[in-house]
Amino acid sequence: MGRTVTVATCALNQWALDFDGNLARILKSIEIAKYKGARYRLGPELEICGYGCSDHYYESDTLLHSFEVLAKLLESPATQDIICDVGMPVMCRNVRYNCRVIFLNKKILLIRPKMILANTGNYRELRWFTPWSRARFVEEYFLPRMIQEVTGQETVPFGDAVLATKDTCLGSEICEELWAPNSPHIEMGLDGVEIFTNSSGSHHVLRKAHTRVNMVNSATAKSGGIYVLANQKGCDGDRLYYDGCAMISMNGDTIAQGSQFSLNDVEVLVATLDLEDVRSYRAEISCRNLEASKVNSYSRIKVNFALSCSDDICVPACEPIQWRYHSPEEEICLGPACWLWDYLRRSNQDFFYRLVVELTALLQLALYTPCVARFALQSRMEVSWDQGVLADVRRIVNDETYTPEDSQEFCGHIFTTCYMASENSSQDTYNRAKLLAEQIGSYHINLNIDVAVKAIVGIFSMVMGRSPQFRVHGGSSRENLALQNVQARIRMVLAYLFAQLSHWARGMPGGLLVLGSANVDESLHGYLTKYDCSSADINPVGGISKTDLRSFIQYCMENFQLTALRSIISAPPTAELEPLADGQVSQTDEVMGSDFKKCSVPFLCMIFQEDMGMTYTELSVYGKLRKMAKAGPYSMFCKLINMWKEICTPREVASKVKHFFRMYSINRHKMTTLTPAYHAENYSPEDNRFDLRPFLYNSTWSWQFRSIDKQVSNLESKEGKPLPEDVD
């Protein structure tokens, strides 16, 4: 009798609407799976069209081309003698479903629609698909004529069913169904399904891998079974990075682990498992067997095919392994690097980073540097065994014979930095920028923006008859802020000019992508100038918190030969947009400006607030409470008076919460123009689809703040303190 089954799962770097490329990667994964002896191959969710098609799912073209690709797969010799499980959208009775299409030897066995759709955070599946709500129900689906001509079938089963092969039983889950409290694998397992499969489109978030792996292992820990997970990988055209992590688990243990970050477009994971291990594991769980005796049965699609061989007594089964997790610092290093790789090769551009004068932006460059260096190093490592990576590298540098020597040399081909100094720049910043550019190996440009700044301010003075001055020269706070913003915005204009023409001036083809500088905490607070150096084509670290970024820099100092990072991380964060004091920086980010303390009008607070008025650590706490804990001003205050009771009085907490919500609401409009950034934090304020909020608020928060005032008064009354007229 057959005991051991060999199954394959994969992580594919699919691209939305890239039907040619998606087909090629699917076929390659099937060929690899067959070569390694697998009899079943599982692919990612919606792999035929690409997961991130968004509103293109509404188009009949997407459905048409998906079926055309399916026809190619059915006809291919590569798909013979192996059960293939692929993902695509299917319309049944004028309703669009997210489906698995399972076929063998030019015959479709089952079309299984998704039953529980992902509709939180970055996911909007209910916008495009309808969940299949009839559990254990199967109907006949009439195939398009192009498929009928290949399969010879007029109709095929469509619905919630399982496959019964000669030796075992398989049941499908699709992504979100694993995460639901009533996951289908629970009932399927009780009904005798031994192999569960899950095709996912699960994106990377820092520290998320632990949760995903625990979910998969726990799916079979209670009642036994084999769980096979496939996932999308790479950037498929959006802010998300799908981080692979294909895996195979049995009876609560990890059997095979796929990579989380890789430049390889096709990764196939194969494992051989003993079905008797599942059966013996289940046999001794009496409570499981009692529940199994009462379960309603699934429709079984009989398949005249076996996943095992009749004589497999000598075939060794895979043993459990320990999952190797990346640290958050490693995830920051690898995730954005791989996301950059996809963006770079698919946009046919090189990278341009304006190494601008403000130390906050210099710190951002310090973050890009290890990412790009790691990306270059990863390229160098993988070209030795993956010809697809080498081909992309040669196309990017426009040299058919090129092979990277080391990461620094490769960075010189793809990374351009530009230091944009002004009269407000310090020599220390210039030295740090120069050293960092040398250590990474980028093509580096130095320039001074003073001429452009004076020209812009001169136009204003000529028209309005008044010349604005910095505060240190007697100007008002409004003048002071406007003069800072002019510098920041001119840098954006110059960045795009050099991005478009620097290659032309050097006699090289193509253009450059502009990388922006801002992190998730600065975006949350609004501590950035609209249309300044935060505005760019993409921002690889824009979705990462300042706290994690600082830890990441420390990690890079210990793991990369970039000694320039040490002086950058030790310097106080500053925009360097105000005049120097004796050649030294006088402006820092985390100090509350005195004008803000005096300000009582919210709009004027926006004008006069030049510095954040809170630490990045505090800002990270506010962000997590606002988004992840769903806390408004009053709820945030209630939580923080306990969290910070050792360091702040209720009155101080109230002041901090009010200040945050004022600044957040005043600056929320900046999120509408935020540069597309790598999504990495669950409290990101990005309003494209993740954090949907108004951008015009009543920033007085009158009712909410009165509720806080009342609570502060009650607390102080209990402590025997006199009641002030105004908490602020």
MARSELO-306370 format. One record per residue (C-alpha): residue number from 0; residue in three letters; x, y, z. Coordinates in steps of 0.2 Angstrom, whole numbers. Layout:
NUM;ala;X;Y;Z .
...
This chain:
0;met;0;0;0 .
1;gly;5;18;-3 .
2;arg;11;27;13 .
3;thr;22;42;7 .
4;val;15;56;-3 .
5;thr;26;69;-11 .
6;val;18;87;-13 .
7;ala;25;103;-19 .
8;thr;21;121;-15 .
9;cys;28;137;-21 .
10;ala;31;155;-19 .
11;leu;30;165;-36 .
12;asn;34;183;-40 .
13;gln;18;186;-50 .
14;trp;14;203;-57 .
15;ala;-3;210;-59 .
16;leu;-9;208;-77 .
17;asp;7;201;-83 .
18;phe;-1;186;-91 .
19;asp;14;181;-101 .
20;gly;26;182;-86 .
21;asn;14;174;-74 .
22;leu;11;159;-86 .
23;ala;30;156;-88 .
24;arg;33;156;-69 .
25;ile;18;144;-66 .
26;leu;25;132;-79 .
27;lys;42;133;-72 .
28;ser;36;129;-55 .
29;ile;26;114;-61 .
30;glu;42;108;-70 .
31;ile;52;110;-55 .
32;ala;39;101;-44 .
33;lys;38;86;-56 .
34;tyr;57;85;-57 .
35;lys;58;84;-38 .
36;gly;45;70;-39 .
37;ala;30;79;-33 .
38;arg;13;72;-38 .
39;tyr;3;88;-32 .
40;arg;8;106;-35 .
41;leu;0;121;-26 .
42;gly;2;139;-32 .
43;pro;-2;156;-24 .
44;glu;-19;165;-24 .
45;leu;-25;172;-40 .
46;glu;-8;168;-48 .
47;ile;-14;168;-66 .
48;cys;-19;186;-66 .
49;gly;-9;192;-51 .
50;tyr;-16;196;-34 .
51;gly;-15;215;-35 .
52;cys;-26;218;-50 .
53;ser;-38;229;-40 .
54;asp;-52;237;-50 .
55;his;-45;227;-66 .
56;tyr;-55;213;-59 .
57;tyr;-71;222;-65 .
58;glu;-65;221;-83 .
59;ser;-70;206;-93 .
60;asp;-53;206;-101 .
61;thr;-46;200;-85 .
62;leu;-57;185;-84 .
63;leu;-55;182;-103 .
64;his;-36;182;-102 .
65;ser;-36;171;-86 .
66;phe;-45;158;-95 .
67;glu;-33;159;-110 .
68;val;-19;156;-98 .
69;leu;-28;141;-91 .
70;ala;-30;134;-108 .
71;lys;-11;135;-111 .
72;leu;-8;127;-94 .
73;leu;-20;113;-98 .
74;glu;-12;110;-115 .
75;ser;6;110;-109 .
76;pro;15;94;-107 .
77;ala;22;100;-91 .
78;thr;6;98;-82 .
79;gln;3;80;-86 .
80;asp;3;67;-73 .
81;ile;3;79;-59 .
82;ile;-12;87;-50 .
83;cys;-11;106;-53 .
84;asp;-19;118;-42 .
85;val;-20;136;-49 .
86;gly;-29;152;-44 .
87;met;-39;164;-55 .
88;pro;-55;174;-55 .
89;val;-71;165;-62 .
90;met;-88;172;-65 .
91;cys;-102;160;-62 .
92;arg;-120;165;-64 .
93;asn;-114;183;-67 .
94;val;-106;183;-50 .
95;arg;-87;185;-49 .
96;tyr;-78;173;-37 .
97;asn;-59;171;-31 .
98;cys;-56;153;-36 .
99;arg;-45;138;-36 .
100;val;-45;128;-52 .
101;ile;-38;110;-49 .
102;phe;-34;99;-64 .
103;leu;-26;83;-70 .
104;asn;-21;77;-87 .
105;lys;-31;90;-97 .
106;lys;-47;87;-85 .
107;ile;-53;100;-73 .
108;leu;-57;91;-57 .
109;leu;-65;105;-47 .
110;ile;-67;124;-46 .
111;arg;-67;129;-28 .
112;pro;-73;147;-24 .
113;lys;-66;156;-9 .
114;met;-78;156;5 .
115;ile;-71;169;17 .
116;leu;-64;185;9 .
117;ala;-51;196;16 .
118;asn;-58;213;19 .
119;thr;-48;222;32 .
120;gly;-32;233;32 .
121;asn;-25;232;15 .
122;tyr;-37;220;8 .
123;arg;-53;224;-1 .
124;glu;-59;208;-9 .
125;leu;-77;211;-6 .
126;arg;-76;225;-18 .
127;trp;-72;213;-32 .
128;phe;-78;196;-27 .
129;thr;-92;188;-18 .
130;pro;-89;174;-5 .
131;trp;-96;157;-9 .
132;ser;-109;155;5 .
133;arg;-116;138;2 .
134;ala;-105;126;13 .
135;arg;-103;108;6 .
136;phe;-114;113;-9 .
137;val;-108;109;-27 .
138;glu;-116;114;-43 .
139;glu;-111;111;-62 .
140;tyr;-101;125;-70 .
141;phe;-102;127;-89 .
142;leu;-85;130;-96 .
143;pro;-81;143;-109 .
144;arg;-79;135;-126 .
145;met;-60;138;-127 .
146;ile;-58;127;-112 .
147;gln;-71;114;-118 .
148;glu;-61;112;-133 .
149;val;-46;107;-123 .
150;thr;-54;96;-109 .
151;gly;-68;89;-119 .
152;gln;-79;93;-103 .
153;glu;-95;104;-105 .
154;thr;-97;106;-86 .
155;val;-86;103;-71 .
156;pro;-90;103;-52 .
157;phe;-90;121;-44 .
158;gly;-92;123;-25 .
159;asp;-86;117;-8 .
160;ala;-80;100;-11 .
161;val;-64;89;-8 .
162;leu;-54;78;-19 .
163;ala;-53;59;-15 .
164;thr;-38;51;-23 .
165;lys;-33;33;-23 .
166;asp;-23;35;-7 .
167;thr;-29;50;2 .
168;cys;-41;65;3 .
169;leu;-37;84;-1 .
170;gly;-46;99;4 .
171;ser;-43;117;-1 .
172;glu;-42;133;9 .
173;ile;-39;150;2 .
174;cys;-28;163;12 .
175;glu;-40;172;24 .
176;glu;-50;155;27 .
177;leu;-35;150;38 .
178;trp;-36;166;48 .
179;ala;-55;164;51 .
180;pro;-61;157;68 .
181;asn;-72;145;58 .
182;ser;-58;139;46 .
183;pro;-64;126;34 .
184;his;-50;114;38 .
185;ile;-58;111;55 .
186;glu;-73;102;48 .
187;met;-63;95;33 .
188;gly;-51;87;45 .
189;leu;-66;79;55 .
190;asp;-72;72;39 .
191;gly;-56;63;35 .
192;val;-47;75;24 .
193;glu;-29;72;27 .
194;ile;-20;85;16 .
195;phe;-25;104;18 .
196;thr;-19;116;5 .
197;asn;-19;135;6 .
198;ser;-15;147;-8 .
199;ser;-11;164;-1 .
200;gly;-8;182;-6 .
201;ser;-1;187;11 .
202;his;9;203;12 .
203;his;24;206;24 .
204;val;22;216;40 .
205;leu;36;217;53 .
206;arg;35;202;65 .
207;lys;20;194;55 .
208;ala;29;178;50 .
209;his;28;171;68 .
210;thr;9;173;68 .
211;arg;8;165;50 .
212;val;18;150;55 .
213;asn;9;147;71 .
214;met;-7;148;62 .
215;val;-2;134;50 .
216;asn;6;123;63 .
217;ser;-9;125;75 .
218;ala;-21;120;60 .
219;thr;-15;102;62 .
220;ala;-9;101;80 .
221;lys;-26;98;87 .
222;ser;-32;85;75 .
223;gly;-18;80;64 .
224;gly;-15;82;46 .
225;ile;-4;89;32 .
226;tyr;-5;108;29 .
227;val;3;114;13 .
228;leu;4;133;11 .
229;ala;9;143;-5 .
230;asn;11;162;-6 .
231;gln;14;176;-18 .
232;lys;31;184;-16 .
233;gly;38;201;-22 .
234;cys;30;218;-27 .
235;asp;16;215;-39 .
236;gly;13;233;-43 .
237;asp;8;241;-27 .
238;arg;14;246;-9 .
239;leu;14;229;-3 .
240;tyr;28;216;-3 .
241;tyr;22;198;-2 .
242;asp;35;188;8 .
243;gly;34;170;2 .
244;cys;37;159;17 .
245;ala;29;144;8 .
246;met;29;130;20 .
247;ile;23;112;23 .
248;ser;17;106;41 .
249;met;12;90;48 .
250;asn;4;86;65 .
251;gly;9;103;72 .
252;asp;27;103;66 .
253;thr;35;112;52 .
254;ile;42;100;39 .
255;ala;48;112;25 .
256;gln;52;131;26 .
257;gly;53;142;11 .
258;ser;63;158;10 .
259;gln;54;175;16 .
260;phe;65;186;5 .
261;ser;73;181;-11 .
262;leu;76;189;-29 .
263;asn;72;172;-36 .
264;asp;55;173;-45 .
265;val;51;155;-43 .
266;glu;54;145;-27 .
267;val;47;127;-26 .
268;leu;46;118;-9 .
269;val;44;99;-10 .
270;ala;42;87;4 .
271;thr;38;68;6 .
272;leu;27;64;21 .
273;asp;20;48;28 .
274;leu;1;47;28 .
275;glu;2;34;42 .
276;asp;9;47;53 .
277;val;-7;57;51 .
278;arg;-18;42;54 .
279;ser;-9;36;70 .
280;tyr;-9;54;77 .
281;arg;-27;56;75 .
282;ala;-31;38;81 .
283;glu;-27;42;99 .
284;ile;-36;59;100 .
285;ser;-53;53;107 .
286;cys;-61;69;107 .
287;arg;-57;72;89 .
288;asn;-64;55;84 .
289;leu;-80;59;94 .
290;glu;-83;75;85 .
291;ala;-79;66;68 .
292;ser;-93;54;71 .
293;lys;-105;68;70 .
294;val;-99;79;56 .
295;asn;-108;82;40 .
296;ser;-99;75;25 .
297;tyr;-91;84;11 .
298;ser;-95;80;-7 .
299;arg;-80;70;-13 .
300;ile;-73;72;-31 .
301;lys;-66;55;-35 .
302;val;-49;56;-44 .
303;asn;-41;41;-52 .
304;phe;-24;45;-47 .
305;ala;-12;42;-32 .
306;leu;0;54;-23 .
307;ser;10;39;-18 .
308;cys;18;24;-26 .
309;ser;12;6;-22 .
310;asp;29;1;-18 .
311;asp;36;15;-7 .
312;ile;42;6;9 .
313;cys;60;12;6 .
314;val;55;30;2 .
315;pro;61;41;17 .
316;ala;49;54;24 .
317;cys;55;72;29 .
318;glu;58;76;47 .
319;pro;52;91;57 .
320;ile;63;106;57 .
321;gln;64;122;67 .
322;trp;58;138;58 .
323;arg;71;151;57 .
324;tyr;64;168;59 .
325;his;72;184;54 .
326;ser;74;198;67 .
327;pro;65;214;64 .
328;glu;81;222;59 .
329;glu;84;209;46 .
330;glu;67;211;39 .
331;ile;69;229;37 .
332;cys;85;226;28 .
333;leu;79;212;17 .
334;gly;61;217;13 .
335;pro;63;234;6 .
336;ala;78;228;-3 .
337;cys;68;215;-12 .
338;trp;54;227;-15 .
339;leu;66;239;-23 .
340;trp;73;225;-34 .
341;asp;56;222;-41 .
342;tyr;52;241;-44 .
343;leu;69;244;-52 .
344;arg;69;230;-65 .
345;arg;50;232;-69 .
346;ser;51;251;-71 .
347;asn;67;250;-81 .
348;gln;75;264;-71 .
349;asp;89;266;-59 .
350;phe;88;274;-42 .
351;phe;91;292;-38 .
352;tyr;92;298;-20 .
353;arg;95;316;-16 .
354;leu;107;316;-2 .
355;val;99;332;5 .
356;val;106;343;19 .
357;glu;94;339;33 .
358;leu;100;326;45 .
359;thr;83;318;45 .
360;ala;85;314;26 .
361;leu;103;309;29 .
362;leu;97;297;41 .
363;gln;85;290;29 .
364;leu;99;288;16 .
365;ala;108;279;30 .
366;leu;93;267;30 .
367;tyr;92;266;11 .
368;thr;111;262;10 .
369;pro;111;245;19 .
370;cys;94;241;9 .
371;val;102;245;-7 .
372;ala;119;237;-2 .
373;arg;109;221;4 .
374;phe;99;221;-12 .
375;ala;115;223;-22 .
376;leu;124;209;-12 .
377;gln;108;198;-14 .
378;ser;109;201;-33 .
379;arg;128;196;-33 .
380;met;124;180;-23 .
381;glu;110;174;-33 .
382;val;116;178;-50 .
383;ser;128;163;-48 .
384;trp;114;151;-48 .
385;asp;99;160;-55 .
386;gln;101;166;-73 .
387;gly;85;176;-72 .
388;val;92;187;-59 .
389;leu;108;189;-69 .
390;ala;98;193;-85 .
391;asp;89;207;-75 .
392;val;105;214;-68 .
393;arg;113;215;-86 .
394;arg;97;223;-93 .
395;ile;97;236;-79 .
396;val;115;241;-81 .
397;asn;113;240;-100 .
398;asp;128;228;-102 .
399;glu;125;210;-109 .
400;thr;142;204;-103 .
401;tyr;141;212;-85 .
402;thr;143;202;-69 .
403;pro;143;211;-52 .
404;glu;160;210;-44 .
405;asp;154;216;-26 .
406;ser;139;225;-19 .
407;gln;149;242;-19 .
408;glu;153;241;-37 .
409;phe;135;236;-42 .
410;cys;129;251;-32 .
411;gly;139;262;-43 .
412;his;129;257;-57 .
413;ile;111;259;-50 .
414;phe;112;271;-36 .
415;thr;115;290;-38 .
416;thr;116;302;-23 .
417;cys;115;321;-22 .
418;tyr;120;332;-8 .
419;met;110;348;-9 .
420;ala;118;361;2 .
421;ser;113;378;7 .
422;glu;120;392;18 .
423;asn;111;383;33 .
424;ser;121;367;30 .
425;ser;134;362;43 .
426;gln;151;355;38 .
427;asp;148;340;49 .
428;thr;133;335;38 .
429;tyr;143;338;22 .
430;asn;157;326;29 .
431;arg;144;313;34 .
432;ala;136;313;17 .
433;lys;153;312;8 .
434;leu;159;298;18 .
435;leu;143;288;17 .
436;ala;142;290;-2 .
437;glu;160;284;-3 .
438;gln;157;268;7 .
439;ile;141;263;-2 .
440;gly;150;266;-19 .
441;ser;136;277;-26 .
442;tyr;138;290;-40 .
443;his;138;306;-30 .
444;ile;134;324;-35 .
445;asn;137;339;-24 .
446;leu;127;356;-27 .
447;asn;122;371;-18 .
448;ile;104;377;-19 .
449;asp;106;395;-12 .
450;val;105;403;-29 .
451;ala;88;395;-33 .
452;val;81;399;-15 .
453;lys;86;418;-17 .
454;ala;78;418;-34 .
455;ile;62;411;-28 .
456;val;61;423;-13 .
457;gly;66;437;-24 .
458;ile;51;435;-35 .
459;phe;40;435;-20 .
460;ser;49;451;-13 .
461;met;47;460;-30 .
462;val;29;456;-32 .
463;met;23;459;-14 .
464;gly;36;473;-9 .
465;arg;41;464;7 .
466;ser;56;452;11 .
467;pro;53;438;23 .
468;gln;67;435;36 .
469;phe;72;421;47 .
470;arg;66;422;66 .
471;val;84;424;71 .
472;his;85;440;60 .
473;gly;69;447;67 .
474;gly;56;439;56 .
475;ser;40;431;62 .
476;ser;37;413;64 .
477;arg;26;413;49 .
478;glu;41;420;39 .
479;asn;53;408;47 .
480;leu;42;393;42 .
481;ala;40;399;24 .
482;leu;58;401;21 .
483;gln;61;383;27 .
484;asn;48;376;16 .
485;val;56;385;0 .
486;gln;72;376;3 .
487;ala;63;359;5 .
488;arg;53;361;-10 .
489;ile;67;367;-21 .
490;arg;76;351;-17 .
491;met;61;341;-24 .
492;val;61;351;-40 .
493;leu;80;349;-42 .
494;ala;79;330;-38 .
495;tyr;67;327;-52 .
496;leu;77;338;-64 .
497;phe;93;328;-60 .
498;ala;83;311;-61 .
499;gln;78;315;-78 .
500;leu;93;322;-86 .
501;ser;109;316;-76 .
502;his;110;300;-87 .
503;trp;108;311;-102 .
504;ala;122;322;-97 .
505;arg;133;307;-94 .
506;gly;129;300;-111 .
507;met;119;285;-103 .
508;pro;101;279;-108 .
509;gly;86;280;-97 .
510;gly;81;289;-81 .
511;leu;81;288;-63 .
512;leu;68;284;-49 .
513;val;68;297;-35 .
514;leu;68;289;-18 .
515;gly;58;299;-5 .
516;ser;62;302;14 .
517;ala;49;301;27 .
518;asn;45;287;40 .
519;val;28;281;47 .
520;asp;29;292;62 .
521;glu;33;308;53 .
522;ser;19;305;42 .
523;leu;7;302;56 .
524;his;12;318;64 .
525;gly;13;328;48 .
526;tyr;31;332;52 .
527;leu;35;335;34 .
528;thr;33;349;21 .
529;lys;20;345;7 .
530;tyr;29;342;-9 .
531;asp;47;343;-2 .
532;cys;60;329;0 .
533;ser;45;317;6 .
534;ser;38;318;-12 .
535;ala;46;306;-23 .
536;asp;42;290;-34 .
537;ile;43;278;-20 .
538;asn;49;277;-2 .
539;pro;56;260;3 .
540;val;56;264;22 .
541;gly;41;276;23 .
542;gly;30;263;31 .
543;ile;43;259;45 .
544;ser;43;267;63 .
545;lys;57;278;68 .
546;thr;60;267;83 .
547;asp;63;252;72 .
548;leu;73;262;60 .
549;arg;85;267;74 .
550;ser;87;249;79 .
551;phe;90;244;61 .
552;ile;104;257;60 .
553;gln;112;249;75 .
554;tyr;111;232;67 .
555;cys;119;239;51 .
556;met;133;246;60 .
557;glu;137;229;67 .
558;asn;134;219;51 .
559;phe;140;231;37 .
560;gln;156;240;34 .
561;leu;148;257;34 .
562;thr;157;266;48 .
563;ala;148;283;43 .
564;leu;132;276;50 .
565;arg;139;278;68 .
566;ser;141;297;67 .
567;ile;124;299;58 .
568;ile;114;289;71 .
569;ser;123;299;86 .
570;ala;118;316;78 .
571;pro;102;324;84 .
572;pro;88;323;71 .
573;thr;87;340;63 .
574;ala;80;348;46 .
575;glu;95;361;45 .
576;leu;83;373;37 .
577;glu;87;388;49 .
578;pro;103;398;50 .
579;leu;117;391;59 .
580;ala;123;397;76 .
581;asp;142;400;75 .
582;gly;142;386;62 .
583;gln;133;374;72 .
584;val;115;367;71 .
585;ser;102;376;81 .
586;gln;86;367;76 .
587;thr;81;349;81 .
588;asp;66;339;78 .
589;glu;60;333;95 .
590;val;59;349;105 .
591;met;43;359;106 .
592;gly;44;376;99 .
593;ser;41;390;111 .
594;asp;28;398;99 .
595;phe;18;382;100 .
596;lys;17;383;119 .
597;lys;10;401;117 .
598;cys;-2;396;103 .
599;ser;-21;394;107 .
600;val;-28;394;89 .
601;pro;-26;377;80 .
602;phe;-23;385;63 .
603;leu;-9;396;70 .
604;cys;-2;381;79 .
605;met;0;373;62 .
606;ile;9;389;56 .
607;phe;20;392;72 .
608;gln;24;373;76 .
609;glu;41;371;69 .
610;asp;47;356;79 .
611;met;37;340;83 .
612;gly;34;344;102 .
613;met;35;325;106 .
614;thr;48;311;105 .
615;tyr;47;298;91 .
616;thr;45;285;105 .
617;glu;29;294;111 .
618;leu;23;296;93 .
619;ser;25;277;90 .
620;val;14;274;105 .
621;tyr;1;287;99 .
622;gly;1;279;82 .
623;lys;-2;261;88 .
624;leu;-16;267;99 .
625;arg;-25;277;86 .
626;lys;-24;263;72 .
627;met;-22;246;80 .
628;ala;-32;250;97 .
629;lys;-45;260;87 .
630;ala;-43;274;100 .
631;gly;-50;292;98 .
632;pro;-44;306;109 .
633;tyr;-54;301;125 .
634;ser;-49;282;124 .
635;met;-31;286;121 .
636;phe;-31;297;136 .
637;cys;-39;283;147 .
638;lys;-26;271;141 .
639;leu;-11;282;143 .
640;ile;-15;288;161 .
641;asn;-12;270;166 .
642;met;3;266;154 .
643;trp;12;282;159 .
644;lys;6;284;177 .
645;glu;24;282;183 .
646;ile;31;296;172 .
647;cys;16;308;169 .
648;thr;2;316;178 .
649;pro;-16;314;171 .
650;arg;-14;333;166 .
651;glu;2;330;157 .
652;val;-5;315;148 .
653;ala;-21;326;143 .
654;ser;-9;339;136 .
655;lys;1;327;126 .
656;val;-14;318;119 .
657;lys;-22;335;114 .
658;his;-6;340;106 .
659;phe;-5;324;96 .
660;phe;-23;325;89 .
661;arg;-22;343;85 .
662;met;-6;340;74 .
663;tyr;-13;324;67 .
664;ser;-29;332;61 .
665;ile;-21;348;55 .
666;asn;-9;339;44 .
667;arg;-19;324;39 .
668;his;-21;332;22 .
669;lys;-3;328;18 .
670;met;-7;310;18 .
671;thr;-17;312;1 .
672;thr;0;316;-7 .
673;leu;11;304;2 .
674;thr;24;295;-8 .
675;pro;20;276;-11 .
676;ala;29;267;3 .
677;tyr;34;250;7 .
678;his;20;244;19 .
679;ala;28;237;35 .
680;glu;18;243;50 .
681;asn;0;240;56 .
682;tyr;-2;258;62 .
683;ser;3;266;45 .
684;pro;-7;282;41 .
685;glu;-6;279;23 .
686;asp;-24;283;16 .
687;asn;-23;275;-1 .
688;arg;-32;260;6 .
689;phe;-25;255;23 .
690;asp;-30;270;34 .
691;leu;-46;278;27 .
692;arg;-50;294;36 .
693;pro;-56;312;32 .
694;phe;-42;324;28 .
695;leu;-52;339;34 .
696;tyr;-55;338;53 .
697;asn;-62;350;66 .
698;ser;-45;351;74 .
699;thr;-52;359;90 .
700;trp;-60;341;95 .
701;ser;-71;351;106 .
702;trp;-82;338;113 .
703;gln;-68;325;114 .
704;phe;-56;337;123 .
705;arg;-70;342;135 .
706;ser;-72;324;140 .
707;ile;-54;323;144 .
708;asp;-55;339;154 .
709;lys;-69;332;164 .
710;gln;-60;316;168 .
711;val;-44;325;173 .
712;ser;-54;336;185 .
713;asn;-62;321;192 .
714;leu;-45;312;195 .
715;glu;-37;328;203 .
716;ser;-52;330;214 .
717;lys;-50;313;221 .
718;glu;-32;317;224 .
719;gly;-37;332;234 .
720;lys;-30;345;221 .
721;pro;-38;361;217 .
722;leu;-48;362;201 .
723;pro;-41;373;188 .
724;glu;-51;382;175 .
725;asp;-43;375;160 .
726;val;-33;359;159 .
727;asp;-22;367;145 .
